[in-house]
Amino acid sequence: MKRGRPWLLTIMILTIAVLACGVADGSWMRHVPAKDHERKNPYEGQADAVAAGRLVYEDHCSQCHGENAQGTKKRPSLKSQRVQEEATVGDLHWLLVNGNMGRGMPSWSKLGDPQIWQVITYVKTLNK
Amino acid sequence: MLSLLWRRRQWRSRFLPVLVIAAASAACRAQERPYFVTYSHEMEEPGNLEIEMFSVIGRPPGGNRFLGSTTEFEYGAKAWWTTEFYLDGQSTWHDSTIFTGYRWENRFRPLLREHRINPVIYVEYENTSADKALREVVGHDGRPDFYDSNADARADKERELELKLILGSNFRGWNLSENFIAEKNLGGGPWEFGYALAASRPLKLAASAHKCAFCREKFMAGAEMYGGLGDWHSFGTRLTSHYLGPAIGWSAPNGMTLSFSPQFGLNDYSLPRLYRFGVQYEIEQIVNRFRRGE
């Protein structure tokens, strides 16, 4: 019987573990291009956008991130310091457009830019 | 026998209410493209189950009117992998109503980020006969296929492998999707080819600040075109059918999406008109809900 390659298996497991830890701690932010990082939210501070963003959130995001964005067993809270303070609105826009598919976050490009910005406007008010 | 019947009743009485309650409480508002043949690159959200029913009504000149239907169960296994099981049937006026077979498809998204053009690989196995659902048109599919009686058509079993390259783009609210189809009857015969193209856009991109059922952003309009491209021995558009039509979809407040498309045959080899209807219902995070006993 042909022997397996335990070193190859070990490297694969370690690689997956490192990648999993990497994305879990928000390392996706390191992949955001500078021009996306700097983007401004055209709806910032608009009360209507917050209300609309809340409805979009309820329709598409609450199933994973929880009704109050507190997170669930496998999905992160959106009230965290990372989302509320470390990530710029441009970072969040990039994440919503591209997703983080290896970690279960789908791309939401189908919503279109206006609804994506509305959701971000709402999310950024969560701790206020 | 009696015990089997009792068990079935017990299963129905216990399981069905749970399923109905879970579906009613867990529905989320799908924002689906109003396409009937074309696939976009947008995958089912992971953990969600979408139940879809698509029907098509048509009539070949001088032949019997038919209604072809598929019931589909689409599950988001991963953000990059969607799997789907279909049950097909059809009813032909002055003939019969029959179950025509099943299909199992898987779609994989190889690039994990959004690009200008996003490829998806589609692999399907189907075991059908006398199918009139017209979920794709390939090879020399066309008007002559619709004149056989159901009894004759059922004798022609099709166990097929279907591959598609799906290309999709989202740009300024528009979705453009292109599908290239290759299908092989595993029982013999050459590879057959086809295509499908579609574009759609919501009537309004920004969401309203209040809940509403008939806001413009709840409606999506577009157009779809598809047809056959011959087979390995005779690639091209000779003796192939092609269809084109507008499409509209409405995301209802209760998690349902309704879609409609009148489609028109573009040559004499096509059926003159097809009327397509679709109902889609999405149940969010279905596995987790059963685990939590909700």
Interface residues (C-beta under 8 A of the other chain):
Chain A: A47 D48 A49 A51 A52 G53 L55 V56 D59 H60 Q63 C64 V97 N98 G99 N100 M101 G102 R103 G104 M105 P106 S107 S109 K110 L111 G112 D113 P114 Q115 Q118
Chain B: A26 C28 R29 Q31 S40 E42 M43 E45 P46 G47 N48 G76 K78 A79 W80 R109 L112 R113 E114 N170 R172 G173 N175 P202 L205 A206 A207 S208 A209 H210 K211 E217 E284 Q285
